[in-house]
Amino acid sequence: MRHIIFHIDVNSAYLSWTAIEYLKRGEEEDIREIPCIIGGDKKSRHGVVLAKSIPAKAYGIRTGEPVVSAMRKCPVLRMEPPDHKMYARYSRRLMELLRSYTPDIEQLSIDECFLDFTGIAHRFSTPVEAAFEIKNRIRTELGFTVNIGISTNKLLAKMASDFEKPDRVHTLFPEEIREKMWPLPVSDLYMAGKASVEVLKKLEIRTIGELAKADPDYLEVHLKSHGRLLWEFANGQGEDVVHSEGEEAKGIGNSTTLSEDVQTEEEARKVLLMLAESVGGRLRKAGKKAGSITVEIRYATFQNVSHQTQISPPSQADSMLYQKACELFHELWDGMPVRLLGIRTAKLLEENAPRQMNLFDYMETIKETRERRPEKKDAKHQKLDQALDEIRKKFGEDAVVRAAFLKKEEEDPKDQG
């Protein structure tokens, strides 16, 4: 039996949850049915739109745009402040309901998750029947609506849940890609950011179908590894493993909420370097090497996105973690201000464990060895990292500081006595 995965996404979560609270308090007007947004400050009109109602969307209001711009588009627009503690309560209730079906749930953000339906498929006549039951229970018991996408992997399930909204169930099985996904504009493809879409337009690639039929080597010339990733997504290739909380707990990671939003890739790289050193140190302390790494971004709009890649061969070196994290950030970031950055490693192995390779791993290792001898390089970096760990352990965390972390005035000899 093939894998069946659901992607469950709350429709305009912040606004829906706020509407439910207001109705409970006795308010007669449902803010989901009028032009309304969540975000910003009523008096100053500063901030950005975090969520919008369908009537607000009709005025051309977009999530992430400045509140003052939204108010110009719709003078009668109602604006309500965010309440993140309340959102967390509703998110917990949603996850509790879903876990009454299966523990195989991977939560992506406060309002969306993947659910592996494969293990409970025998309880229902079809996946669609199960999805409608779950969707209707959420609406009846919790008071808000969700979209559920169904497919054989996570990518296609997520694409399906983004079809017509709200309160819908959609399928996007591999045999339906040509009809349902390929005619869509390439901007609708997951991970196709503004910059990538502009490059693809210059290459006269405007639909997902045209991208799927393009030469992946040609795409790599123009978009590097992200070009091949987009080609794979356009052809429906994606991971089919749902990482439940139990599996995620086996990983090692770190994240930081930034005091000021990161606006440039250079600023982000400094944060990623700090996180890579932290995670690398924890891996070495635990005697582990990581076989995969995930970078998480939370935008100033509180939207969460993440992307994962393999580390082959598995490593605990700061430099390798940093290199992979920077590649993922470059592929993932859409240019919006960043509020939080995180690195998480998984597929952990004992640092002295023998590595069993399959044919594809072997060919990749041969290729990398010809290009840059990664094993020797990784061993050299590992010794350096271990030496730095010992210095920090003996003299404190600030005993060795990378030049990238020094303030400009500290780098100028004229300012030093």
Secondary structure, 3 states (H helix, E strand, C coil): CCCCEEEEEECCHHHHHHHHHHHHCCCCCCHHHCCEEECCCCCCCCCECCEECHHHHCCCCCCCCEHHHHHHHCCCCEEECCCHHHHHHHHHHHHHHHHCCCCCEEEEECCEEEEECHHHHHHCCCHHHHHHHHHHHHHHHHCCCEEEEEECCHHHHHHHHCCCCCCCEEECCHHHHHHHCCCCEHHHCCCCCHHHHHHHHHCCCCEHHHHHHCCHHHHHHHHHHHHHHHHHHHCCCCCCCCCCHHHHCCCEEEEEEEEEEECCHHHHHHHHHHHHHHHHHHHHHHCEEEEEEEEEEEECCCCEEEEEEEEEEEECCHHHHHHHHHHHHHHHCCCCCEEEEEEEEECCEECCCCCCCCHHHHHHHHHHHHHHCHHHHHHHHHHHHHHHHHHHHHHCCCCCCCHHHCCHHHHCHHHCC
